[in-house]
Amino acid sequence: MDDSVSVPVVAPGQPFVKTWRIMNSGTCPWTNQYGLFYVGGNDPASQMGGVPVPVQGTVAPGAVYDLSARLMAPQQQGIYRAFWQMLDSKGQPFGQKLWVTVQVQGAPGPTPIPPTPIPSISFTANRTTINAGDCVLFKWSVQNVNAVYFYRNGEDYRNHGVGGVDQRTVCPGSTSTYFLRVERRDGKVETPSITITVNQPQPNKPYVQSFTSDSYVLSPGQCTTLRWTVTGQVSPGGVTLDRNGKTIFNSAPVQGAMQQCLDQPGDYVFHITAVGPGGKGEGYSYVTVQSTPGPTPTPTPFIPAPVPAVIDYITANPDTIYLPDNCVYVSWSVGGGVTYTEIQIDGQTVSAGVDPVSGNTYCPDVAPDTTVVFTVYAQGMAGTPDQSKSVSVPVRGMAPDPTPEPTWVPEPTSEPEPTWVPEPTPEPTWAPQPPSIDSFSVYPDTINAGDSVTIGWSVSNADSITLMRNYDYWQGVGADGSVQDNPSDYTTYQLHACIGDACVDSDVLGVSVQQPEPEPTWAPEPDPTWEPDPDPDPDNPGGDVWPTEDPWATEEPSDNLGG
């Protein structure tokens, strides 16, 4: 429908589709983190049940793209105008506002609204404990919902949309939790999860530390780049990549990247295999190529409502601050119809307009025996209440040195010695199990100046984890993860993990940095005509000669001992 010439007349409650054809006139490509959002109208009912419309695939600068919103006319007679605008990946509006105008006439009596069936969710994994390098098959079945996402803890769910009845094979390198995010048609969100425990890799066995795609949703003809890292002992030519069962890269390096351009719509399964003397490691990455969108069919009549923001979680690591280390890594996830997100500390905004799914390290000024409160605050679509969720972190000072008990000395007495009665044996005090550093690696261990290294780790049963560099504090980290560094000379790394007062340290791993060869230094050639003076001292023709006898030696004693 188009209101550029005249205002369309619709019946009360009539569903319709509004399509805008827009052009990316900027310099940045639009990804699936961009979308069209309702931003206001001339009446509270002007939204007409519209929900955000995300971009599918990527829209390059200068390209033209169609965005369609499914709407439903209000029940009351009148003229309604709604304004929509594009929002970028940070939730910031840009470009000119778009609009749609309709005229509702002849309001009939109320039409009963059929109830929305509540979806049932089936989410399973074929096993929950594996060895590093092994894989797990997830399956799920969900119907009558708006959207479904399958993702790992720490990933942005918006990049991992899946079908309602689908499955995925994953090969985690460390203990990980996987979520199935189900967005129901009534605006509610359910997120069941399954944790996969990963045991330590076997000696000499390779395993795939990471295998990712730069883009997971493409349009026909677009390209993505696969990236991988394999650790452990790998046989020569032992790394292979295939796509939908067909080999695309034999004898691949243990760390590399490869571009794939996909023309045909459909689902593509990329599989990496690493073979070594200790066995085999695998990894999977999934990419979907969407077909060119055609005309949108008339939807089944229903009255959608504005979608509020939904806060999945906010966590703090460590969950207790032990001074003087006052830094905490806070992570959060917000979905639903979120339009704005910020982070607060003790009610004061410290990070405004942050990504809905992200994390950051905060080091607030705190005092011992207090509590600091971290809050994620989110706004949803117009007309919905704001949402917030908090996590409290107690602050503890350094424990004082114990005061020694005074030694009791009995006073002398004429009374008989008292009979000694042993003190009752106190019950043993339970102490928490120390943390377990499941894995800690630095790869590679030798680089050229200017290159980077990847530090990866997995820790369990710890509430405070610190990454050390050159035996000094570098940064606080979570239980599982990796970071990159660019050392300029030989550098050491070590992981320090604690639960309460029980702490453990990893082995110290070093990285050697090969410096470029220095430029040769020019030196003059010796003068072949110069000869040293054979006798520089005329008073001492032979040079300096030291006496062979000790000048301080005494004379031999006399045989006449009588004097």
Secondary structure as a PSIPRED ss2 file (coil, helix, strand):
# PSIPRED VFORMAT (PSIPRED V4.0)

   1 M C   1.000  0.000  0.000
   2 D C   1.000  0.000  0.000
   3 D C   1.000  0.000  0.000
   4 S C   1.000  0.000  0.000
   5 V C   1.000  0.000  0.000
   6 S C   1.000  0.000  0.000
   7 V C   1.000  0.000  0.000
   8 P C   1.000  0.000  0.000
   9 V E   0.000  0.000  1.000
  10 V E   0.000  0.000  1.000
  11 A C   1.000  0.000  0.000
  12 P C   1.000  0.000  0.000
  13 G C   1.000  0.000  0.000
  14 Q C   1.000  0.000  0.000
  15 P E   0.000  0.000  1.000
  16 F E   0.000  0.000  1.000
  17 V E   0.000  0.000  1.000
  18 K E   0.000  0.000  1.000
  19 T E   0.000  0.000  1.000
  20 W E   0.000  0.000  1.000
  21 R E   0.000  0.000  1.000
  22 I E   0.000  0.000  1.000
  23 M E   0.000  0.000  1.000
  24 N C   1.000  0.000  0.000
  25 S C   1.000  0.000  0.000
  26 G C   1.000  0.000  0.000
  27 T C   1.000  0.000  0.000
  28 C C   1.000  0.000  0.000
  29 P C   1.000  0.000  0.000
  30 W E   0.000  0.000  1.000
  31 T C   1.000  0.000  0.000
  32 N C   1.000  0.000  0.000
  33 Q C   1.000  0.000  0.000
  34 Y C   1.000  0.000  0.000
  35 G E   0.000  0.000  1.000
  36 L E   0.000  0.000  1.000
  37 F E   0.000  0.000  1.000
  38 Y E   0.000  0.000  1.000
  39 V E   0.000  0.000  1.000
  40 G E   0.000  0.000  1.000
  41 G E   0.000  0.000  1.000
  42 N C   1.000  0.000  0.000
  43 D C   1.000  0.000  0.000
  44 P H   0.000  1.000  0.000
  45 A H   0.000  1.000  0.000
  46 S H   0.000  1.000  0.000
  47 Q H   0.000  1.000  0.000
  48 M C   1.000  0.000  0.000
  49 G C   1.000  0.000  0.000
  50 G C   1.000  0.000  0.000
  51 V C   1.000  0.000  0.000
  52 P C   1.000  0.000  0.000
  53 V E   0.000  0.000  1.000
  54 P E   0.000  0.000  1.000
  55 V C   1.000  0.000  0.000
  56 Q C   1.000  0.000  0.000
  57 G C   1.000  0.000  0.000
  58 T C   1.000  0.000  0.000
  59 V E   0.000  0.000  1.000
  60 A C   1.000  0.000  0.000
  61 P C   1.000  0.000  0.000
  62 G C   1.000  0.000  0.000
  63 A C   1.000  0.000  0.000
  64 V E   0.000  0.000  1.000
  65 Y E   0.000  0.000  1.000
  66 D E   0.000  0.000  1.000
  67 L E   0.000  0.000  1.000
  68 S E   0.000  0.000  1.000
  69 A E   0.000  0.000  1.000
  70 R E   0.000  0.000  1.000
  71 L E   0.000  0.000  1.000
  72 M E   0.000  0.000  1.000
  73 A C   1.000  0.000  0.000
  74 P C   1.000  0.000  0.000
  75 Q C   1.000  0.000  0.000
  76 Q C   1.000  0.000  0.000
  77 Q C   1.000  0.000  0.000
  78 G E   0.000  0.000  1.000
  79 I E   0.000  0.000  1.000
  80 Y E   0.000  0.000  1.000
  81 R E   0.000  0.000  1.000
  82 A E   0.000  0.000  1.000
  83 F E   0.000  0.000  1.000
  84 W E   0.000  0.000  1.000
  85 Q E   0.000  0.000  1.000
  86 M E   0.000  0.000  1.000
  87 L E   0.000  0.000  1.000
  88 D C   1.000  0.000  0.000
  89 S C   1.000  0.000  0.000
  90 K C   1.000  0.000  0.000
  91 G C   1.000  0.000  0.000
  92 Q C   1.000  0.000  0.000
  93 P E   0.000  0.000  1.000
  94 F E   0.000  0.000  1.000
  95 G E   0.000  0.000  1.000
  96 Q E   0.000  0.000  1.000
  97 K E   0.000  0.000  1.000
  98 L E   0.000  0.000  1.000
  99 W E   0.000  0.000  1.000
 100 V E   0.000  0.000  1.000
 101 T E   0.000  0.000  1.000
 102 V E   0.000  0.000  1.000
 103 Q E   0.000  0.000  1.000
 104 V E   0.000  0.000  1.000
 105 Q C   1.000  0.000  0.000
 106 G C   1.000  0.000  0.000
 107 A C   1.000  0.000  0.000
 108 P C   1.000  0.000  0.000
 109 G C   1.000  0.000  0.000
 110 P C   1.000  0.000  0.000
 111 T C   1.000  0.000  0.000
 112 P C   1.000  0.000  0.000
 113 I C   1.000  0.000  0.000
 114 P C   1.000  0.000  0.000
 115 P C   1.000  0.000  0.000
 116 T C   1.000  0.000  0.000
 117 P C   1.000  0.000  0.000
 118 I C   1.000  0.000  0.000
 119 P C   1.000  0.000  0.000
 120 S C   1.000  0.000  0.000
 121 I E   0.000  0.000  1.000
 122 S E   0.000  0.000  1.000
 123 F E   0.000  0.000  1.000
 124 T E   0.000  0.000  1.000
 125 A E   0.000  0.000  1.000
 126 N C   1.000  0.000  0.000
 127 R C   1.000  0.000  0.000
 128 T C   1.000  0.000  0.000
 129 T E   0.000  0.000  1.000
 130 I E   0.000  0.000  1.000
 131 N E   0.000  0.000  1.000
 132 A C   1.000  0.000  0.000
 133 G C   1.000  0.000  0.000
 134 D C   1.000  0.000  0.000
 135 C C   1.000  0.000  0.000
 136 V E   0.000  0.000  1.000
 137 L E   0.000  0.000  1.000
 138 F E   0.000  0.000  1.000
 139 K E   0.000  0.000  1.000
 140 W E   0.000  0.000  1.000
 141 S E   0.000  0.000  1.000
 142 V E   0.000  0.000  1.000
 143 Q C   1.000  0.000  0.000
 144 N C   1.000  0.000  0.000
 145 V E   0.000  0.000  1.000
 146 N E   0.000  0.000  1.000
 147 A E   0.000  0.000  1.000
 148 V E   0.000  0.000  1.000
 149 Y E   0.000  0.000  1.000
 150 F E   0.000  0.000  1.000
 151 Y E   0.000  0.000  1.000
 152 R E   0.000  0.000  1.000
 153 N C   1.000  0.000  0.000
 154 G C   1.000  0.000  0.000
 155 E C   1.000  0.000  0.000
 156 D C   1.000  0.000  0.000
 157 Y H   0.000  1.000  0.000
 158 R H   0.000  1.000  0.000
 159 N H   0.000  1.000  0.000
 160 H C   1.000  0.000  0.000
 161 G E   0.000  0.000  1.000
 162 V C   1.000  0.000  0.000
 163 G C   1.000  0.000  0.000
 164 G C   1.000  0.000  0.000
 165 V E   0.000  0.000  1.000
 166 D E   0.000  0.000  1.000
 167 Q E   0.000  0.000  1.000
 168 R E   0.000  0.000  1.000
 169 T E   0.000  0.000  1.000
 170 V E   0.000  0.000  1.000
 171 C C   1.000  0.000  0.000
 172 P C   1.000  0.000  0.000
 173 G C   1.000  0.000  0.000
 174 S C   1.000  0.000  0.000
 175 T C   1.000  0.000  0.000
 176 S E   0.000  0.000  1.000
 177 T E   0.000  0.000  1.000
 178 Y E   0.000  0.000  1.000
 179 F E   0.000  0.000  1.000
 180 L E   0.000  0.000  1.000
 181 R E   0.000  0.000  1.000
 182 V E   0.000  0.000  1.000
 183 E E   0.000  0.000  1.000
 184 R E   0.000  0.000  1.000
 185 R C   1.000  0.000  0.000
 186 D C   1.000  0.000  0.000
 187 G C   1.000  0.000  0.000
 188 K C   1.000  0.000  0.000
 189 V E   0.000  0.000  1.000
 190 E E   0.000  0.000  1.000
 191 T C   1.000  0.000  0.000
 192 P C   1.000  0.000  0.000
 193 S E   0.000  0.000  1.000
 194 I E   0.000  0.000  1.000
 195 T E   0.000  0.000  1.000
 196 I E   0.000  0.000  1.000
 197 T E   0.000  0.000  1.000
 198 V E   0.000  0.000  1.000
 199 N E   0.000  0.000  1.000
 200 Q C   1.000  0.000  0.000
 201 P C   1.000  0.000  0.000
 202 Q C   1.000  0.000  0.000
 203 P C   1.000  0.000  0.000
 204 N C   1.000  0.000  0.000
 205 K C   1.000  0.000  0.000
 206 P C   1.000  0.000  0.000
 207 Y E   0.000  0.000  1.000
 208 V E   0.000  0.000  1.000
 209 Q E   0.000  0.000  1.000
 210 S E   0.000  0.000  1.000
 211 F E   0.000  0.000  1.000
 212 T E   0.000  0.000  1.000
 213 S E   0.000  0.000  1.000
 214 D C   1.000  0.000  0.000
 215 S C   1.000  0.000  0.000
 216 Y C   1.000  0.000  0.000
 217 V E   0.000  0.000  1.000
 218 L E   0.000  0.000  1.000
 219 S C   1.000  0.000  0.000
 220 P C   1.000  0.000  0.000
 221 G C   1.000  0.000  0.000
 222 Q C   1.000  0.000  0.000
 223 C E   0.000  0.000  1.000
 224 T E   0.000  0.000  1.000
 225 T E   0.000  0.000  1.000
 226 L E   0.000  0.000  1.000
 227 R E   0.000  0.000  1.000
 228 W E   0.000  0.000  1.000
 229 T E   0.000  0.000  1.000
 230 V E   0.000  0.000  1.000
 231 T E   0.000  0.000  1.000
 232 G C   1.000  0.000  0.000
 233 Q C   1.000  0.000  0.000
 234 V C   1.000  0.000  0.000
 235 S C   1.000  0.000  0.000
 236 P C   1.000  0.000  0.000
 237 G C   1.000  0.000  0.000
 238 G C   1.000  0.000  0.000
 239 V E   0.000  0.000  1.000
 240 T E   0.000  0.000  1.000
 241 L E   0.000  0.000  1.000
 242 D E   0.000  0.000  1.000
 243 R E   0.000  0.000  1.000
 244 N C   1.000  0.000  0.000
 245 G C   1.000  0.000  0.000
 246 K E   0.000  0.000  1.000
 247 T E   0.000  0.000  1.000
 248 I E   0.000  0.000  1.000
 249 F E   0.000  0.000  1.000
 250 N C   1.000  0.000  0.000
 251 S C   1.000  0.000  0.000
 252 A C   1.000  0.000  0.000
 253 P C   1.000  0.000  0.000
 254 V C   1.000  0.000  0.000
 255 Q E   0.000  0.000  1.000
 256 G E   0.000  0.000  1.000
 257 A E   0.000  0.000  1.000
 258 M E   0.000  0.000  1.000
 259 Q E   0.000  0.000  1.000
 260 Q E   0.000  0.000  1.000
 261 C E   0.000  0.000  1.000
 262 L C   1.000  0.000  0.000
 263 D C   1.000  0.000  0.000
 264 Q C   1.000  0.000  0.000
 265 P C   1.000  0.000  0.000
 266 G E   0.000  0.000  1.000
 267 D E   0.000  0.000  1.000
 268 Y E   0.000  0.000  1.000
 269 V E   0.000  0.000  1.000
 270 F E   0.000  0.000  1.000
 271 H E   0.000  0.000  1.000
 272 I E   0.000  0.000  1.000
 273 T E   0.000  0.000  1.000
 274 A E   0.000  0.000  1.000
 275 V E   0.000  0.000  1.000
 276 G E   0.000  0.000  1.000
 277 P C   1.000  0.000  0.000
 278 G C   1.000  0.000  0.000
 279 G E   0.000  0.000  1.000
 280 K E   0.000  0.000  1.000
 281 G E   0.000  0.000  1.000
 282 E E   0.000  0.000  1.000
 283 G E   0.000  0.000  1.000
 284 Y E   0.000  0.000  1.000
 285 S E   0.000  0.000  1.000
 286 Y E   0.000  0.000  1.000
 287 V E   0.000  0.000  1.000
 288 T E   0.000  0.000  1.000
 289 V E   0.000  0.000  1.000
 290 Q C   1.000  0.000  0.000
 291 S C   1.000  0.000  0.000
 292 T C   1.000  0.000  0.000
 293 P C   1.000  0.000  0.000
 294 G C   1.000  0.000  0.000
 295 P C   1.000  0.000  0.000
 296 T C   1.000  0.000  0.000
 297 P C   1.000  0.000  0.000
 298 T C   1.000  0.000  0.000
 299 P C   1.000  0.000  0.000
 300 T C   1.000  0.000  0.000
 301 P C   1.000  0.000  0.000
 302 F C   1.000  0.000  0.000
 303 I C   1.000  0.000  0.000
 304 P C   1.000  0.000  0.000
 305 A C   1.000  0.000  0.000
 306 P C   1.000  0.000  0.000
 307 V C   1.000  0.000  0.000
 308 P C   1.000  0.000  0.000
 309 A E   0.000  0.000  1.000
 310 V E   0.000  0.000  1.000
 311 I E   0.000  0.000  1.000
 312 D E   0.000  0.000  1.000
 313 Y E   0.000  0.000  1.000
 314 I E   0.000  0.000  1.000
 315 T E   0.000  0.000  1.000
 316 A E   0.000  0.000  1.000
 317 N E   0.000  0.000  1.000
 318 P C   1.000  0.000  0.000
 319 D C   1.000  0.000  0.000
 320 T C   1.000  0.000  0.000
 321 I E   0.000  0.000  1.000
 322 Y E   0.000  0.000  1.000
 323 L C   1.000  0.000  0.000
 324 P C   1.000  0.000  0.000
 325 D C   1.000  0.000  0.000
 326 N C   1.000  0.000  0.000
 327 C C   1.000  0.000  0.000
 328 V E   0.000  0.000  1.000
 329 Y E   0.000  0.000  1.000
 330 V E   0.000  0.000  1.000
 331 S E   0.000  0.000  1.000
 332 W E   0.000  0.000  1.000
 333 S E   0.000  0.000  1.000
 334 V E   0.000  0.000  1.000
 335 G E   0.000  0.000  1.000
 336 G E   0.000  0.000  1.000
 337 G C   1.000  0.000  0.000
 338 V C   1.000  0.000  0.000
 339 T C   1.000  0.000  0.000
 340 Y E   0.000  0.000  1.000
 341 T E   0.000  0.000  1.000
 342 E E   0.000  0.000  1.000
 343 I E   0.000  0.000  1.000
 344 Q E   0.000  0.000  1.000
 345 I E   0.000  0.000  1.000
 346 D C   1.000  0.000  0.000
 347 G C   1.000  0.000  0.000
 348 Q E   0.000  0.000  1.000
 349 T E   0.000  0.000  1.000
 350 V E   0.000  0.000  1.000
 351 S E   0.000  0.000  1.000
 352 A E   0.000  0.000  1.000
 353 G C   1.000  0.000  0.000
 354 V C   1.000  0.000  0.000
 355 D C   1.000  0.000  0.000
 356 P C   1.000  0.000  0.000
 357 V E   0.000  0.000  1.000
 358 S E   0.000  0.000  1.000
 359 G E   0.000  0.000  1.000
 360 N E   0.000  0.000  1.000
 361 T E   0.000  0.000  1.000
 362 Y E   0.000  0.000  1.000
 363 C C   1.000  0.000  0.000
 364 P C   1.000  0.000  0.000
 365 D C   1.000  0.000  0.000
 366 V C   1.000  0.000  0.000
 367 A C   1.000  0.000  0.000
 368 P C   1.000  0.000  0.000
 369 D C   1.000  0.000  0.000
 370 T C   1.000  0.000  0.000
 371 T E   0.000  0.000  1.000
 372 V E   0.000  0.000  1.000
 373 V E   0.000  0.000  1.000
 374 F E   0.000  0.000  1.000
 375 T E   0.000  0.000  1.000
 376 V E   0.000  0.000  1.000
 377 Y E   0.000  0.000  1.000
 378 A E   0.000  0.000  1.000
 379 Q E   0.000  0.000  1.000
 380 G C   1.000  0.000  0.000
 381 M C   1.000  0.000  0.000
 382 A C   1.000  0.000  0.000
 383 G C   1.000  0.000  0.000
 384 T C   1.000  0.000  0.000
 385 P C   1.000  0.000  0.000
 386 D C   1.000  0.000  0.000
 387 Q E   0.000  0.000  1.000
 388 S E   0.000  0.000  1.000
 389 K E   0.000  0.000  1.000
 390 S E   0.000  0.000  1.000
 391 V E   0.000  0.000  1.000
 392 S E   0.000  0.000  1.000
 393 V E   0.000  0.000  1.000
 394 P E   0.000  0.000  1.000
 395 V E   0.000  0.000  1.000
 396 R E   0.000  0.000  1.000
 397 G C   1.000  0.000  0.000
 398 M C   1.000  0.000  0.000
 399 A C   1.000  0.000  0.000
 400 P C   1.000  0.000  0.000
 401 D C   1.000  0.000  0.000
 402 P C   1.000  0.000  0.000
 403 T C   1.000  0.000  0.000
 404 P C   1.000  0.000  0.000
 405 E C   1.000  0.000  0.000
 406 P C   1.000  0.000  0.000
 407 T C   1.000  0.000  0.000
 408 W C   1.000  0.000  0.000
 409 V C   1.000  0.000  0.000
 410 P C   1.000  0.000  0.000
 411 E C   1.000  0.000  0.000
 412 P C   1.000  0.000  0.000
 413 T C   1.000  0.000  0.000
 414 S C   1.000  0.000  0.000
 415 E C   1.000  0.000  0.000
 416 P C   1.000  0.000  0.000
 417 E C   1.000  0.000  0.000
 418 P C   1.000  0.000  0.000
 419 T C   1.000  0.000  0.000
 420 W C   1.000  0.000  0.000
 421 V C   1.000  0.000  0.000
 422 P C   1.000  0.000  0.000
 423 E C   1.000  0.000  0.000
 424 P C   1.000  0.000  0.000
 425 T C   1.000  0.000  0.000
 426 P C   1.000  0.000  0.000
 427 E C   1.000  0.000  0.000
 428 P C   1.000  0.000  0.000
 429 T C   1.000  0.000  0.000
 430 W C   1.000  0.000  0.000
 431 A C   1.000  0.000  0.000
 432 P C   1.000  0.000  0.000
 433 Q C   1.000  0.000  0.000
 434 P C   1.000  0.000  0.000
 435 P C   1.000  0.000  0.000
 436 S E   0.000  0.000  1.000
 437 I E   0.000  0.000  1.000
 438 D E   0.000  0.000  1.000
 439 S E   0.000  0.000  1.000
 440 F E   0.000  0.000  1.000
 441 S E   0.000  0.000  1.000
 442 V E   0.000  0.000  1.000
 443 Y E   0.000  0.000  1.000
 444 P C   1.000  0.000  0.000
 445 D C   1.000  0.000  0.000
 446 T E   0.000  0.000  1.000
 447 I E   0.000  0.000  1.000
 448 N E   0.000  0.000  1.000
 449 A C   1.000  0.000  0.000
 450 G C   1.000  0.000  0.000
 451 D C   1.000  0.000  0.000
 452 S C   1.000  0.000  0.000
 453 V E   0.000  0.000  1.000
 454 T E   0.000  0.000  1.000
 455 I E   0.000  0.000  1.000
 456 G E   0.000  0.000  1.000
 457 W E   0.000  0.000  1.000
 458 S E   0.000  0.000  1.000
 459 V E   0.000  0.000  1.000
 460 S E   0.000  0.000  1.000
 461 N C   1.000  0.000  0.000
 462 A C   1.000  0.000  0.000
 463 D C   1.000  0.000  0.000
 464 S E   0.000  0.000  1.000
 465 I E   0.000  0.000  1.000
 466 T E   0.000  0.000  1.000
 467 L E   0.000  0.000  1.000
 468 M E   0.000  0.000  1.000
 469 R E   0.000  0.000  1.000
 470 N C   1.000  0.000  0.000
 471 Y C   1.000  0.000  0.000
 472 D E   0.000  0.000  1.000
 473 Y E   0.000  0.000  1.000
 474 W E   0.000  0.000  1.000
 475 Q E   0.000  0.000  1.000
 476 G E   0.000  0.000  1.000
 477 V C   1.000  0.000  0.000
 478 G C   1.000  0.000  0.000
 479 A C   1.000  0.000  0.000
 480 D E   0.000  0.000  1.000
 481 G E   0.000  0.000  1.000
 482 S E   0.000  0.000  1.000
 483 V E   0.000  0.000  1.000
 484 Q E   0.000  0.000  1.000
 485 D E   0.000  0.000  1.000
 486 N C   1.000  0.000  0.000
 487 P C   1.000  0.000  0.000
 488 S C   1.000  0.000  0.000
 489 D C   1.000  0.000  0.000
 490 Y C   1.000  0.000  0.000
 491 T E   0.000  0.000  1.000
 492 T E   0.000  0.000  1.000
 493 Y E   0.000  0.000  1.000
 494 Q E   0.000  0.000  1.000
 495 L E   0.000  0.000  1.000
 496 H E   0.000  0.000  1.000
 497 A E   0.000  0.000  1.000
 498 C E   0.000  0.000  1.000
 499 I E   0.000  0.000  1.000
 500 G C   1.000  0.000  0.000
 501 D C   1.000  0.000  0.000
 502 A E   0.000  0.000  1.000
 503 C E   0.000  0.000  1.000
 504 V E   0.000  0.000  1.000
 505 D E   0.000  0.000  1.000
 506 S C   1.000  0.000  0.000
 507 D C   1.000  0.000  0.000
 508 V C   1.000  0.000  0.000
 509 L E   0.000  0.000  1.000
 510 G E   0.000  0.000  1.000
 511 V E   0.000  0.000  1.000
 512 S E   0.000  0.000  1.000
 513 V E   0.000  0.000  1.000
 514 Q E   0.000  0.000  1.000
 515 Q C   1.000  0.000  0.000
 516 P C   1.000  0.000  0.000
 517 E C   1.000  0.000  0.000
 518 P C   1.000  0.000  0.000
 519 E C   1.000  0.000  0.000
 520 P C   1.000  0.000  0.000
 521 T C   1.000  0.000  0.000
 522 W C   1.000  0.000  0.000
 523 A C   1.000  0.000  0.000
 524 P C   1.000  0.000  0.000
 525 E C   1.000  0.000  0.000
 526 P C   1.000  0.000  0.000
 527 D C   1.000  0.000  0.000
 528 P C   1.000  0.000  0.000
 529 T C   1.000  0.000  0.000
 530 W C   1.000  0.000  0.000
 531 E C   1.000  0.000  0.000
 532 P C   1.000  0.000  0.000
 533 D C   1.000  0.000  0.000
 534 P C   1.000  0.000  0.000
 535 D C   1.000  0.000  0.000
 536 P C   1.000  0.000  0.000
 537 D C   1.000  0.000  0.000
 538 P C   1.000  0.000  0.000
 539 D C   1.000  0.000  0.000
 540 N C   1.000  0.000  0.000
 541 P C   1.000  0.000  0.000
 542 G C   1.000  0.000  0.000
 543 G C   1.000  0.000  0.000
 544 D C   1.000  0.000  0.000
 545 V C   1.000  0.000  0.000
 546 W C   1.000  0.000  0.000
 547 P C   1.000  0.000  0.000
 548 T C   1.000  0.000  0.000
 549 E C   1.000  0.000  0.000
 550 D C   1.000  0.000  0.000
 551 P C   1.000  0.000  0.000
 552 W C   1.000  0.000  0.000
 553 A C   1.000  0.000  0.000
 554 T C   1.000  0.000  0.000
 555 E C   1.000  0.000  0.000
 556 E C   1.000  0.000  0.000
 557 P C   1.000  0.000  0.000
 558 S C   1.000  0.000  0.000
 559 D C   1.000  0.000  0.000
 560 N C   1.000  0.000  0.000
 561 L C   1.000  0.000  0.000
 562 G C   1.000  0.000  0.000
 563 G C   1.000  0.000  0.000
